[in-house]
Amino acid sequence: MKIGYIKMKKIFSFVLVAMFAMSSFAIDRAHTLKVYNWADYIDEEVLNSFPEWYEQMTGEKVEVIYQTFDINESMLTEIEVGHEDYDVICPSEYIIERMLKNKLLQPIRKDLVPADHYYFNNVAPFAVEKFEQMAPKAADSAIHVADYVAGYMWGTTGWLYNPAYVEVDSIRSWSALTNPKYANHIFVKDAFRDVYSVLVLYAYKDEIARGEVTRDELVQQITPERMQRVEDILIAAKDNIAGWEVDFGKEEMTKGKMWLNLSWSGDAAWAIEQAAENGVELGYLVPDEGTNVWFDGWCIPIYAKNVKAASYFIDYMCRPDNAIRNMEEIGYVSVIASPEILDWANDEEEYAEAVDLSYIFGDEARAVHANQVLYPDISVIERGALMHDAAEQTEDMIKMWNRVKGDNLSSTMLVFIVVVFVALAIFIILGVINRRKQQALQKKHQRKR
């Protein structure tokens, strides 16, 4: 199985042409599909081929305007506040949950798509079940999430590690974050929800073992006490954390410059392959306490103008061949669980150890030779929990996160800062002395004249 190199492009070239055209004449929204997705999160050829497929299916032409975002919140603001008329978006699970709660999504029009097509048949029941956990909890809500969301990619959170410096047994727990052996050699995702969702499982591992609380309850029910426990762990780890990152951490790992990275599985898969090309060995492991099993999904926002084309686009993205092409391009794992995907994942020559993937592919997949970074064994999934919207606790979580990062000056960083300030002070002092000498010499010459 080959995981393609992520192409670092923010907007495809044809989008620029489309945007130029937009400035010249009004958009024909009946024949235009506006897609808003994460950067580097689709295969260009899959996207470019959609208009031809759509015309074959419907007899109608459509032009795609494709734009990208970097964080969920910016996308949400454009829709919630700006009422932007995107037809298809790809938010993460907690934003989907918030948008459903705030009635910012409309149903995917299954009645417009042939009943025997891909959207109906290929999304893994495992993913559908997880998405149902995003349904609003209000007593008057009877939302069936599958009517509003089709899963796209999913993964886990764990340790990306360099075995040249890290013993595997030492990272089977999230306690590695505070292990003094790794001082100033750990990168942590600058994503407070993701980090909180895994560390709260570690903080309450004893309560989980005693059956006093479940992982799902811990992640879903955010309390001041739980936030404090996670904050205490992060503060205790401040000398170990060399930096907070969203994207550059995996690249530093591929160069052998860092030992541990609290990482998403898709980033880890890319890093492992890229590191091998650099002669660096990397591995990925999910600690025993548990993980955040995350999902991104395709949705139609409430202000969409072309719901028909949007529904077809979502169906198109659920085709097995397109799922494979997207996975190979971006390095993440599709929620599509057709026989073609199972065949693609199963590679006995490359992966000696078999894993139980029955949770996604069914009973016939109890012993599959697959990449365990992308397709973890069922035992990993059983100790995973879905991340949820922090809702009214969001502000408190952001304050906690800011306190942690603001207090996270490792001893090495402190020494560096002191050295810089001392050097700056010496530079200023020497400059003052120099100026005074020059002034004294000038006065001496003036007296001589």
HUVEN-V445505 format. One record per residue. PSI is psi as a letter, one per 30 degrees, with the letter a starting at -180 (999 if undefined). OMEGA is omega in degrees with one decimal (* if undefined). NEAR is the number of other C-alpha atoms within 10 Angstrom. Layout:
((PSI	OMEGA	NEAR) (PSI	OMEGA	NEAR))
This chain:
((k	-177.8	12) (k	177.3	10) (j	-174.7	18) (l	177.3	17) (k	-178.0	14) (k	179.6	16) (k	-175.3	14) (i	176.7	8) (k	-179.9	10) (e	178.3	14) (k	-179.1	14) (l	-174.5	16) (e	-178.2	9) (f	177.3	13) (e	179.6	14) (e	177.5	14) (e	-179.6	11) (e	-179.0	15) (e	176.6	13) (e	179.6	11) (e	-179.1	12) (e	-178.2	13) (f	-175.4	9) (e	-178.7	8) (l	-177.9	8) (k	-180.0	8) (k	172.8	13) (j	-171.7	11) (f	178.4	15) (f	-179.1	15) (g	178.6	16) (k	176.7	19) (j	179.0	26) (j	-177.7	21) (k	-179.3	21) (j	-172.1	19) (l	173.1	20) (l	173.3	18) (k	176.8	17) (h	-172.0	19) (g	176.6	19) (l	173.4	21) (k	-176.1	20) (e	-177.6	14) (e	175.3	11) (e	179.8	15) (e	-177.5	17) (f	-176.5	14) (f	-175.6	10) (e	-178.0	18) (e	178.9	20) (e	178.8	14) (e	-179.4	17) (e	179.6	17) (e	176.6	12) (e	-176.3	11) (e	-170.9	12) (f	-174.4	13) (g	-178.1	10) (l	176.0	14) (l	175.7	15) (k	174.7	20) (k	-179.4	19) (k	169.0	18) (j	-172.5	20) (k	178.5	20) (l	-175.6	19) (l	174.6	19) (l	-177.6	18) (f	177.9	12) (k	-179.3	12) (e	-172.1	17) (e	179.0	12) (e	176.4	11) (e	-178.8	21) (e	-179.2	21) (e	179.5	12) (e	-178.3	13) (e	-174.9	19) (e	-177.4	17) (e	-175.8	8) (f	-179.9	10) (h	179.0	15) (k	-172.1	17) (h	173.8	19) (k	-179.4	24) (e	179.2	26) (k	176.6	25) (l	-178.1	26) (i	-179.8	27) (l	174.7	26) (l	-170.3	22) (e	-175.5	26) (f	176.6	21) (e	173.7	20) (e	179.2	29) (e	-179.5	24) (e	-178.5	20) (e	175.2	23) (e	-179.7	21) (e	-176.6	17) (g	175.8	11) (h	-179.6	13) (g	178.7	18) (l	173.0	20) (l	-175.9	18) (k	169.6	18) (k	-174.2	25) (i	179.1	16) (f	-179.2	16) (f	179.8	9) (f	-176.8	13) (k	179.4	21) (k	-172.1	13) (f	-178.3	11) (g	-174.8	8) (a	-162.1	15) (e	-176.8	20) (e	-175.9	23) (f	-166.6	14) (f	-166.7	16) (f	-179.7	18) (k	-176.1	23) (k	175.5	18) (e	175.9	17) (e	-179.8	15) (e	179.1	24) (e	179.4	16) (e	179.3	12) (e	-179.4	17) (e	179.1	24) (f	177.2	15) (f	179.8	18) (f	-177.5	24) (k	176.9	18) (k	-175.2	20) (g	-178.0	12) (k	-175.9	9) (f	-177.2	6) (g	-178.4	7) (k	177.0	11) (h	-176.2	10) (k	171.4	17) (j	-169.7	15) (e	-179.9	21) (f	176.1	17) (f	-173.1	13) (f	-171.3	20) (k	168.7	26) (k	-177.8	28) (k	177.6	27) (d	-179.9	24) (l	178.7	24) (l	178.5	22) (a	-179.3	24) (l	174.5	26) (k	-178.4	27) (a	178.9	25) (k	163.3	28) (k	-170.8	31) (l	176.9	28) (j	-175.3	24) (f	176.0	15) (f	-177.7	11) (f	-172.0	14) (k	173.7	15) (k	-174.8	11) (e	-177.7	15) (f	-177.4	9) (f	-179.0	13) (g	175.6	21) (f	176.0	16) (l	174.0	18) (f	176.6	25) (f	176.4	16) (f	179.7	20) (f	-178.1	28) (g	-179.8	19) (k	-176.7	15) (f	178.1	12) (f	-174.7	13) (g	-179.0	20) (k	176.9	19) (g	-179.4	22) (g	179.9	19) (k	168.5	27) (k	178.1	27) (k	178.0	21) (k	175.2	19) (i	-176.5	16) (j	-168.6	13) (e	-179.5	15) (e	-177.9	20) (e	-178.7	21) (e	177.6	20) (e	-173.7	24) (f	177.6	27) (e	-176.6	27) (f	177.4	26) (f	175.8	25) (e	176.4	28) (e	-177.7	24) (f	-176.6	22) (g	-177.4	19) (e	-179.8	18) (e	178.2	13) (e	176.7	14) (e	-178.7	16) (e	-179.3	11) (f	179.1	9) (g	-177.8	9) (f	-179.5	9) (l	177.2	14) (l	177.8	18) (e	179.5	25) (e	179.0	18) (e	-178.3	11) (e	-177.1	20) (e	-175.5	24) (e	-176.2	17) (j	-176.8	12) (k	-178.4	21) (l	177.2	14) (e	179.9	11) (e	-179.2	9) (e	176.5	19) (e	-179.0	19) (e	178.8	15) (e	179.4	17) (e	178.3	25) (e	179.6	20) (e	178.8	13) (e	-178.2	19) (e	177.4	24) (e	178.6	20) (f	-177.4	16) (g	-169.8	23) (e	179.5	22) (f	179.5	23) (f	-173.7	28) (j	-179.4	25) (f	-179.8	22) (l	176.9	20) (k	-173.6	18) (l	173.9	16) (e	-175.4	13) (f	-172.1	12) (f	-176.1	11) (e	-177.6	25) (e	179.0	26) (e	176.6	17) (e	177.4	16) (e	-178.2	26) (f	179.7	25) (g	-179.7	16) (g	-176.5	19) (f	179.7	12) (l	-173.8	22) (e	-176.3	22) (k	176.2	32) (j	172.3	28) (j	-161.8	27) (l	169.1	28) (k	-173.6	25) (e	179.5	28) (e	175.1	22) (e	-179.8	21) (e	179.9	31) (e	177.8	25) (e	-176.6	21) (e	-179.6	27) (e	179.7	24) (e	-178.2	20) (e	-180.0	22) (e	179.4	21) (e	177.4	13) (f	178.4	11) (g	-177.7	12) (g	179.7	11) (k	177.9	18) (k	175.9	20) (l	175.8	23) (l	-179.7	17) (k	-177.6	26) (k	175.0	22) (j	-178.9	26) (l	-173.8	22) (f	-176.4	17) (f	178.6	24) (a	-174.6	27) (l	171.2	30) (j	173.4	28) (j	-172.5	24) (l	-178.8	22) (k	166.7	25) (k	-176.9	24) (l	177.9	21) (k	-179.0	27) (l	175.2	26) (j	-178.8	28) (l	-175.0	28) (f	-177.2	20) (g	179.9	17) (k	-179.0	22) (f	-177.0	20) (i	-176.1	20) (e	179.9	23) (e	179.9	20) (e	178.4	28) (e	-179.9	26) (e	176.3	24) (e	179.7	25) (e	178.8	23) (e	177.6	24) (e	179.9	22) (e	-178.7	21) (f	178.5	24) (g	174.2	27) (k	-179.1	18) (e	-179.3	20) (e	177.7	14) (e	177.6	19) (e	-179.9	26) (e	-179.8	19) (e	178.0	18) (e	179.0	26) (e	-179.6	22) (e	-178.3	19) (e	-170.9	20) (f	174.5	21) (g	177.3	25) (l	-171.8	25) (k	-179.9	22) (l	174.3	26) (f	177.7	27) (k	-173.5	30) (h	179.2	21) (l	177.3	19) (e	179.2	13) (e	-179.9	13) (e	177.7	18) (e	177.6	18) (e	179.2	11) (e	-176.7	12) (e	-173.6	19) (j	-179.2	18) (j	-174.3	16) (e	-179.8	12) (e	-177.2	8) (e	-175.1	11) (j	-174.3	15) (e	-175.4	12) (k	178.2	12) (k	178.5	18) (l	180.0	20) (j	179.0	21) (g	-178.3	24) (f	-178.9	16) (f	-179.4	17) (e	-176.1	20) (f	-179.6	21) (a	-172.4	14) (f	-178.3	11) (f	-176.6	12) (h	-179.3	17) (f	178.1	16) (i	-176.7	15) (k	177.8	25) (i	-173.5	21) (l	174.7	27) (j	-174.0	20) (f	173.0	20) (e	-178.8	26) (e	-177.3	21) (i	-178.6	23) (l	177.2	19) (l	-179.0	21) (f	179.4	16) (e	176.5	13) (e	-178.9	19) (e	-178.6	19) (f	176.4	13) (g	177.1	19) (l	178.2	24) (k	-179.9	24) (k	178.3	22) (k	-177.6	26) (l	175.5	24) (k	179.6	21) (f	176.5	19) (b	-175.9	11) (f	176.6	9) (f	-175.6	14) (e	-178.0	14) (e	179.0	11) (e	178.7	14) (e	177.7	21) (e	177.6	14) (e	177.4	10) (e	-178.3	17) (e	179.1	22) (e	176.8	13) (e	-178.4	14) (e	-177.4	20) (e	178.8	16) (f	-179.1	10) (g	-171.7	12) (i	175.0	22) (j	179.8	20) (l	-179.2	18) (e	178.8	14) (e	179.3	14) (e	177.8	15) (e	178.0	12) (e	179.6	12) (e	-179.5	12) (e	179.3	13) (e	-179.8	12) (e	-179.7	12) (e	-179.2	12) (e	178.7	12) (e	178.9	12) (e	179.3	12) (e	179.6	12) (e	179.0	12) (e	179.4	12) (e	-179.2	12) (e	-179.1	12) (e	179.1	12) (e	177.8	12) (e	178.4	12) (e	179.7	12) (e	179.6	12) (e	-179.3	12) (e	-180.0	12) (e	177.3	12) (e	179.8	12) (e	178.6	12) (e	179.1	12) (e	179.4	12) (e	178.6	12) (e	179.3	12) (e	-179.8	12) (e	178.9	11) (e	179.4	10) (e	179.7	9) (e	-179.2	8) (e	179.4	7) (999	*	6))
